[in-house]
């Protein structure tokens, strides 16, 4: 038997329904805040990610799914979505809008060891906010993310740091290089390479020895220039003023090279739910120096959020209780009448937000139809056989109580929807 690839998932009800509801809630939340949806291809030029995430980042050096198409073009399944969104903004001439607020939900692909809530194909949701350089944009984004997770009844913490700008970060990078050089022999092989290429990446290493060594490393906050220091203090002060649960982590750097100044992570009971930061130079990098625009964004994992909600909360609270209706023809003569009722129901509910599920069926025996209805946990079975045809009626059976009643076909829509299930 052919099975799904390692590190991927099939999502079926009720989890698929829960994912759909979560995505709708996230989309509605950010649209209220002025963000517009954007979709980009799931594959892009490899150069896009090398230029943005950094050649030495784990995402580019280890985790990308790369391939050549039939014309020899070097492509990659996207490992993240910020760089594709920025590419789309530039290519579609959106920079002239000056203020750009976009949100997305889409698949990403990373070749890494599958583990709980981490898959080789995963779904990310996130936003990108371009055009504002000062700390107010950082506050708006972080505060809205905090409120988003609160809307799922999750008491999250925001871990925040500043990694400086292109003016002050080189000094911090040099101090890190000097510090880690003294411990080079005890670093993992990857971090020995990172030491020469980008020592900030060592702070993000999960190797126990490297983490232990990093605990005494220089802190980014100690090497900020005046402007970066002012930006960071203004941001943390206003977040604290509005009682956002803030933890300042001065070793937080995030895993992508395009970040500057503010970086942050959203955690729930020690588990990472989302992360992001400011990327004021990314537009310039991707446009090869043609354009500049300050920006900040974040991305969260749908799988991890879904699993936490399943573990911590009643999934039925999110899914709601749909009224499930089985519409059954028991004879050839009843087919046209039953299908006519079905089309009238669909015409009534199509395009509306409702809590009704309708299934059209045909069986020779009523007992079979009722058995199927029990397995499907249907609320009502509506059927028509020879007896109903003679009287021009349809029988409605409440599957929970067992009660049955007959309704004239001509009165069905009003009687059933307004009197029995109370839906106008």
Phi, psi and omega in degrees: 000136176281125181248165180294152180297150178301137178087010177239170183221151164258132180250118180238164180298137012270350183296320179298323178290321178296317177301318180298317181293319179298314180298318179297320180293317178297315181299313179298320181300311184283333176293326176298329181271009173093007178276143179248148183287148174220144175233138178232163179299153177280349173233146183219174173297138177303324182301329180301315183280329175295322182287328186263302184287335181104132183299327184269356177293150179300324182301316182277316188282337186233329198251349184285141169273105182253149178200163174251137178277185186292345176261007178082009178287136184271110186238167177213142168295135188296128176270348176201172191242346181300310181300315175300323179295316178296319176302317180294322178299315180292312185295329182260017173057041179273348183298335180294346179287342177073313173245122184232124179231113185230148173230159183213158168220125183191170182277143169235162186224123178220130179275091178222168183294120180296136177207181183306122177068009177233118186231162180286332165243122182225168179247124176253144167237149181186177178225155174231128184236108185247142172122343183242126184265336187279175187293343182298322178295320178299315179298313181304314183292310183295318180296320180293323178295317177303315180290327177300310181290329173299326180294342174264013180061037177247122179273090185268163172245148177252116175265129188224151177206168169237130180253015173078187183239186183293344179275318185259341183293325179306322178294318179294319179299320179295320179296321177295318180300315180297319182292309184289336177298328179291341183243019188304319184295336182265357177279154175293166182301320180297318183286334172296324174289318180298328181305320181277330186268313179197093185297342176299329181296337179297325181295341182262002184287142181264357178297130184304317180295317180294322178296320180295316179296323184293340183297335181253010182288158174303148181262141182299325185298337183281349186236017179287143173287174184300317182292318180292322179296316178298315179302314183293317181294319178298319180294308183295325179296316183286327176295318178293323180301323180264021171060032172284125181294102191248136173234119179274116182242101188277011170249003179285124181233342185069166191262007182240140187285349186277356182284151171212162182050243188292128167230147183207159174225148177253123184235145174231116182051043177084356182261133178288125177255327184198167177196163180182197180166185181271141179221071187290345184253358188291321177301318179295318181295314184287327180274007180056044174085001185282325184230159173225138172199126177292154184200160174212149180200178177207163174219142176234159180263125180291321183298315181294318178297315180300314182293323177294318178296323178294323183282322190261341188224166178283113184298330181294336178296327179275322185284329183075177182247105177277147173271116184259124185240126172256124182252115194236130170260133181252353179215161178298324181295332182277347187305311185294322181291315181295317179294328176295318177296319180300314181294326178293320177296313181298317178300328182285320188259346184299133177080001180252151175277110182219178183238045182240137171241130182239130178237127180262128186218163173220129178223153176279331182240137178296323182301322178294317180298319181289325177296316178297319180299320177297315180295325180278353184058043177290148177276323182223141168245121179252119185225159179220122176237199183300317182297317181294324180297318180300323184261003183054049183231165171232138180265133178248121180247121173283113188288340180277315183266339184084357181290139178237147172210153180255142179230139175298138183303320183293338181257003191302310188300312181291314184297312186288311186285320186268329185258327185266309182254000173057047175234124181278000000 
